Amino acid sequence: VLSNDFLRGELRDAARKVSEGGSLHRSLDQTGYFPPMMLHMIASGEASGELDSMLERTARMQENTLQSKIAAIVGLFEPMMLLVMGVVVLIIVLAIMLPILNMSNLVG
């Protein structure tokens, strides 16, 4: 599922540790690539015996976090595009007006 080869290898090692009897949250914590809240929720799910529901809640939380980050980036894109378009229009207007002003200075 992962396209990142390094992370895929790290998760393969974590899966091997879990299959050898290790804890899921400790194995994922050793990779160093997962947020602390996610690891805490997985640990809580392991301790309470409701790992499936905790993994589902963790996935929902990660998805919501990603959606909010994407919305923020898209929200910043619109004002940046307006500024870029304003600069392009300014350059076009200056390219038209400067020769006209130079010609009027030469005549007058």
N, CA, C and O of each residue as an XYZ file, in Angstrom:
432
protein
N       0.830     -1.194      0.000
C       0.000      0.000      0.000
C       0.874      1.258      0.000
O       0.504      2.273     -0.590
N       2.022      1.188      0.656
C       2.882      2.366      0.753
C       3.771      2.504     -0.470
O       4.271      1.512     -1.001
N       3.962      3.730     -0.910
C       4.870      3.963     -2.026
C       6.268      4.320     -1.534
O       7.225      4.240     -2.304
N       6.406      4.706     -0.284
C       7.694      5.052      0.301
C       8.408      3.761      0.720
O       7.967      3.075      1.642
N       9.507      3.436      0.041
C      10.201      2.173      0.294
C      10.789      2.104      1.698
O      10.744      1.053      2.337
N      11.345      3.222      2.186
C      11.947      3.211      3.513
C      10.895      2.949      4.585
O      11.102      2.126      5.476
N       9.771      3.649      4.497
C       8.696      3.466      5.478
C       8.095      2.073      5.372
O       7.720      1.478      6.382
N       8.002      1.552      4.152
C       7.503      0.190      3.963
C       8.399     -0.813      4.688
O       7.902     -1.738      5.331
N       9.717     -0.634      4.585
C      10.653     -1.516      5.284
C      10.527     -1.401      6.793
O      10.585     -2.405      7.504
N      10.354     -0.169      7.288
C      10.180      0.038      8.729
C       8.906     -0.653      9.228
O       8.909     -1.266     10.296
N       7.831     -0.554      8.464
C       6.580     -1.196      8.876
C       6.687     -2.712      8.768
O       6.067     -3.434      9.549
N       7.466     -3.200      7.809
C       7.698     -4.638      7.722
C       8.419     -5.143      8.977
O       8.090     -6.203      9.508
N       9.410     -4.365      9.443
C      10.113     -4.727     10.678
C       9.164     -4.685     11.877
O       9.217     -5.552     12.749
N       8.296     -3.672     11.914
C       7.324     -3.578     13.011
C       6.365     -4.760     12.974
O       6.025     -5.305     14.024
N       5.924     -5.165     11.792
C       5.020     -6.312     11.674
C       5.720     -7.595     12.117
O       5.103     -8.466     12.730
N       7.012     -7.707     11.805
C       7.774     -8.882     12.236
C       7.864     -8.917     13.758
O       7.720     -9.981     14.361
N       8.101     -7.764     14.387
C       8.190     -7.706     15.848
C       6.858     -8.073     16.492
O       6.828     -8.743     17.524
N       5.747     -7.631     15.880
C       4.424     -7.965     16.417
C       4.156     -9.451     16.259
O       3.597    -10.077     17.159
N       4.547    -10.026     15.126
C       4.313    -11.457     14.925
C       5.174    -12.303     15.857
O       4.848    -13.458     16.131
N       6.274    -11.728     16.344
C       7.113    -12.429     17.316
C       6.601    -12.251     18.738
O       7.189    -12.784     19.679
N       5.512    -11.505     18.903
C       4.900    -11.372     20.224
C       5.058    -10.000     20.842
O       4.651     -9.797     21.986
N       5.628     -9.065     20.135
C       5.800     -7.715     20.663
C       4.513     -6.921     20.626
O       3.527     -7.330     20.013
N       4.538     -5.804     21.278
C       3.381     -4.921     21.317
C       3.339     -4.066     20.046
O       4.377     -3.633     19.546
N       2.138     -3.831     19.535
C       1.978     -3.055     18.311
C       2.419     -1.612     18.515
O       3.132     -1.054     17.681
N       1.996     -1.007     19.621
C       2.343      0.400     19.809
C       3.835      0.591     20.046
O       4.390      1.608     19.631
N       4.496     -0.349     20.696
C       5.950     -0.239     20.885
C       6.688     -0.421     19.566
O       7.666      0.274     19.293
N       6.217     -1.355     18.755
C       6.848     -1.576     17.455
C       6.703     -0.356     16.554
O       7.646      0.029     15.863
N       5.522      0.249     16.564
C       5.313      1.443     15.754
C       6.059      2.645     16.319
O       6.508      3.509     15.566
N       6.192      2.701     17.641
C       6.913      3.796     18.276
C       8.397      3.754     17.912
O       9.025      4.802     17.765
N       8.953      2.575     17.766
C      10.374      2.433     17.432
C      10.680      2.915     16.020
O      11.824      3.262     15.725
N       9.682      2.944     15.142
C       9.921      3.475     13.803
C      10.135      4.979     13.850
O      10.912      5.513     13.059
N       9.459      5.674     14.767
C       9.618      7.112     14.907
C       8.842      7.926     13.887
O       9.094      9.123     13.752
N       7.912      7.324     13.167
C       7.185      8.020     12.115
C       5.709      8.209     12.419
O       4.970      8.679     11.554
N       5.260      7.866     13.595
C       3.841      7.964     13.908
C       3.637      8.983     15.024
O       4.455      9.077     15.939
N       2.540      9.750     14.950
C       2.290     10.772     15.968
C       2.022     10.148     17.336
O       1.461      9.057     17.430
N       2.425     10.843     18.387
C       2.261     10.308     19.741
C       0.809      9.999     20.111
O       0.540      9.015     20.800
N      -0.133     10.840     19.652
C      -1.547     10.602     19.976
C      -2.016      9.285     19.370
O      -2.766      8.540     20.000
N      -1.582      9.003     18.169
C      -1.953      7.750     17.513
C      -1.394      6.558     18.290
O      -2.090      5.565     18.504
N      -0.139      6.664     18.706
C       0.477      5.568     19.467
C      -0.217      5.386     20.813
O      -0.395      4.258     21.273
N      -0.607      6.490     21.444
C      -1.320      6.390     22.726
C      -2.674      5.706     22.551
O      -3.071      4.880     23.373
N      -3.373      6.053     21.484
C      -4.680      5.429     21.246
C      -4.527      3.937     20.941
O      -5.352      3.133     21.376
N      -3.489      3.561     20.204
C      -3.250      2.147     19.914
C      -2.908      1.404     21.199
O      -3.377      0.286     21.414
N      -2.093      2.018     22.053
C      -1.748      1.394     23.332
C      -2.986      1.211     24.196
O      -3.148      0.182     24.851
N      -3.855      2.209     24.196
C      -5.092      2.118     24.964
C      -5.991      1.012     24.421
O      -6.611      0.277     25.189
N      -6.058      0.895     23.098
C      -6.852     -0.171     22.491
C      -6.306     -1.545     22.803
O      -7.074     -2.482     23.020
N      -4.980     -1.683     22.831
C      -4.376     -2.973     23.185
C      -4.665     -3.330     24.633
O      -4.955     -4.483     24.953
N      -4.582     -2.333     25.507
C      -4.798     -2.590     26.928
C      -6.256     -2.934     27.227
O      -6.531     -3.773     28.085
N      -7.184     -2.297     26.530
C      -8.596     -2.525     26.812
C      -9.181     -3.690     26.022
O     -10.297     -4.129     26.301
N      -8.438     -4.195     25.037
C      -8.944     -5.298     24.229
C      -9.843     -4.857     23.094
O     -10.510     -5.683     22.470
N      -9.869     -3.569     22.822
C     -10.694     -3.030     21.740
C      -9.801     -2.374     20.691
O     -10.014     -1.223     20.310
N      -8.811     -3.112     20.236
C      -7.850     -2.558     19.287
C      -8.505     -2.186     17.967
O      -8.147     -1.178     17.359
N      -9.468     -2.995     17.515
C     -10.100     -2.702     16.226
C     -10.831     -1.366     16.234
O     -10.727     -0.603     15.273
N     -11.568     -1.070     17.301
C     -12.299      0.196     17.356
C     -11.332      1.369     17.541
O     -11.569      2.454     17.011
N     -10.254      1.160     18.283
C      -9.268      2.229     18.455
C      -8.524      2.504     17.158
O      -8.228      3.659     16.852
N      -8.219      1.474     16.397
C      -7.567      1.679     15.103
C      -8.496      2.426     14.154
O      -8.056      3.263     13.366
N      -9.782      2.112     14.238
C     -10.757      2.820     13.407
C     -10.850      4.287     13.804
O     -10.889      5.164     12.942
N     -10.884      4.556     15.109
C     -10.929      5.943     15.581
C      -9.652      6.687     15.214
O      -9.691      7.864     14.856
N      -8.525      5.999     15.305
C      -7.246      6.603     14.941
C      -7.220      6.943     13.458
O      -6.740      8.008     13.072
N      -7.735      6.038     12.624
C      -7.779      6.289     11.184
C      -8.672      7.486     10.883
O      -8.321      8.324     10.052
N      -9.820      7.578     11.549
C     -10.714      8.719     11.362
C     -10.037     10.022     11.777
O     -10.152     11.038     11.092
N      -9.326      9.978     12.913
C      -8.642     11.165     13.410
C      -7.555     11.608     12.421
O      -7.429     12.798     12.134
N      -6.776     10.663     11.904
C      -5.728     10.991     10.941
C      -6.331     11.544      9.645
O      -5.791     12.475      9.048
N      -7.444     10.965      9.223
C      -8.101     11.439      8.007
C      -8.620     12.860      8.188
O      -8.485     13.689      7.289
N      -9.214     13.147      9.346
C      -9.713     14.497      9.620
C      -8.564     15.506      9.681
O      -8.690     16.627      9.189
N      -7.451     15.106     10.283
C      -6.287     15.983     10.349
C      -5.766     16.287      8.955
O      -5.447     17.435      8.643
N      -5.680     15.262      8.118
C      -5.217     15.460      6.748
C      -6.174     16.347      5.961
O      -5.736     17.217      5.209
N      -7.477     16.131      6.128
C      -8.460     16.951      5.428
C      -8.352     18.420      5.837
O      -8.473     19.308      4.993
N      -8.126     18.679      7.116
C      -8.007     20.072      7.565
C      -6.728     20.710      7.023
O      -6.731     21.892      6.682
N      -5.639     19.949      6.937
C      -4.402     20.492      6.370
C      -4.575     20.791      4.881
O      -4.110     21.822      4.397
N      -5.232     19.907      4.169
C      -5.480     20.133      2.741
C      -6.365     21.355      2.548
O      -6.124     22.158      1.646
N      -7.380     21.504      3.381
C      -8.271     22.664      3.277
C      -7.506     23.958      3.543
O      -7.751     24.968      2.883
N      -6.588     23.935      4.498
C      -5.794     25.131      4.790
C      -4.877     25.477      3.624
O      -4.740     26.650      3.276
N      -4.255     24.485      3.022
C      -3.362     24.732      1.884
C      -4.152     25.269      0.695
O      -3.719     26.211      0.033
N      -5.301     24.674      0.428
C      -6.140     25.150     -0.678
C      -6.647     26.557     -0.375
O      -6.752     27.383     -1.281
N      -6.959     26.836      0.874
C      -7.399     28.172      1.267
C      -6.316     29.220      1.066
O      -6.626     30.372      0.762
N      -5.053     28.845      1.229
C      -3.952     29.766      0.985
C      -3.644     29.919     -0.503
O      -3.074     30.928     -0.920
N      -4.012     28.942     -1.284
C      -3.703     28.968     -2.715
C      -4.460     30.076     -3.436
O      -3.915     30.710     -4.340
N      -5.709     30.317     -3.048
C      -6.517     31.327     -3.732
C      -5.950     32.736     -3.586
O      -5.808     33.418     -4.601
N      -5.615     33.215     -2.386
C      -5.020     34.557     -2.289
C      -3.663     34.653     -2.990
O      -3.332     35.689     -3.567
N      -2.882     33.577     -2.940
C      -1.580     33.596     -3.628
C      -1.789     33.730     -5.129
O      -1.041     34.450     -5.790
N      -2.785     33.054     -5.677
C      -3.057     33.136     -7.105
C      -3.526     34.541     -7.478
O      -3.173     35.045     -8.544
N      -4.316     35.179     -6.615
C      -4.741     36.558     -6.870
C      -3.539     37.500     -6.911
O      -3.470     38.385     -7.764
N      -2.599     37.310     -5.994
C      -1.403     38.151     -5.993
C      -0.577     37.938     -7.256
O      -0.094     38.903     -7.847
N      -0.413     36.702     -7.671
C       0.358     36.408     -8.877
C      -0.313     37.034    -10.097
O       0.353     37.635    -10.940
N      -1.613     36.893    -10.185
C      -2.329     37.483    -11.318
C      -2.233     39.008    -11.291
O      -2.119     39.636    -12.344
N      -2.277     39.607    -10.109
C      -2.122     41.065     -9.992
C      -0.758     41.523    -10.472
O      -0.649     42.552    -11.139
N       0.281     40.774    -10.141
C       1.631     41.112    -10.595
C       1.730     40.980    -12.109
O       2.355     41.818    -12.759
N       1.131     39.954    -12.674
C       1.151     39.771    -14.131
C       0.437     40.936    -14.823
O       0.938     41.460    -15.817
N      -0.711     41.338    -14.314
C      -1.450     42.469    -14.898
C      -0.630     43.750    -14.760
O      -0.593     44.557    -15.689
N       0.026     43.951    -13.618
C       0.862     45.128    -13.411
C       2.000     45.182    -14.429
O       2.286     46.245    -14.980
N       2.643     44.059    -14.679
C       3.730     44.010    -15.655
C       3.211     44.328    -17.056
O       3.873     45.040    -17.810
N       2.051     43.817    -17.406
C       1.474     44.103    -18.721
C       1.142     45.589    -18.859
O       1.426     46.197    -19.891
N       0.543     46.171    -17.823
C       0.199     47.602    -17.862
C       1.465     48.444    -17.954
O       1.505     49.406    -18.720
N       2.491     48.105    -17.195
C       3.747     48.854    -17.268
C       4.408     48.706    -18.634
O       4.987     49.660    -19.153
N       4.322     47.524    -19.212
C       4.902     47.314    -20.541
C       4.193     48.160    -21.586
O       4.812     48.545    -22.578
N       2.937     48.455    -21.398
C       2.194     49.296    -22.349
C       2.425     50.777    -22.043
O       2.614     51.571    -22.965
N       2.412     51.159    -20.768
C       2.458     52.574    -20.392
C       3.858     53.188    -20.471
O       3.976     54.356    -20.840
N       4.904     52.464    -20.147
C       6.245     53.041    -20.141
C       6.688     53.546    -21.509
O       7.233     54.647    -21.585
N       6.484     52.808    -22.583
C       6.854     53.380    -23.882
C       6.053     54.637    -24.224
O       6.597     55.563    -24.825
N       4.783     54.686    -23.856
C       3.959     55.876    -24.121
C       4.499     57.066    -23.338
O       4.598     58.165    -23.883
N       4.851     56.865    -22.061
C       5.402     57.950    -21.246
C       6.759     58.390    -21.772
O       7.048     59.587    -21.758
N       7.597     57.481    -22.233
C       8.905     57.834    -22.785
C       8.737     58.672    -24.061
O       9.492     59.620    -24.278
N       7.770     58.336    -24.889
C       7.539     59.082    -26.123
C       7.030     60.493    -25.801
O       7.407     61.454    -26.471
N       6.185     60.617    -24.790
C       5.669     61.947    -24.434
C       6.773     62.806    -23.821
O       6.740     64.027    -23.975
N       7.735     62.220    -23.142
C       8.871     62.972    -22.583
C       9.790     63.453    -23.692
O      10.361     64.539    -23.591
N       9.943     62.661    -24.752
C      10.786     63.060    -25.861
C      10.157     64.214    -26.651
O      10.863     65.113    -27.109
N       8.848     64.187    -26.805
C       8.151     65.237    -27.558
C       8.062     66.502    -26.743
O       8.294     67.588    -27.275
N       7.738     66.402    -25.486
C       7.484     67.585    -24.688
C       8.679     68.074    -24.027
O       8.623     69.074    -23.312
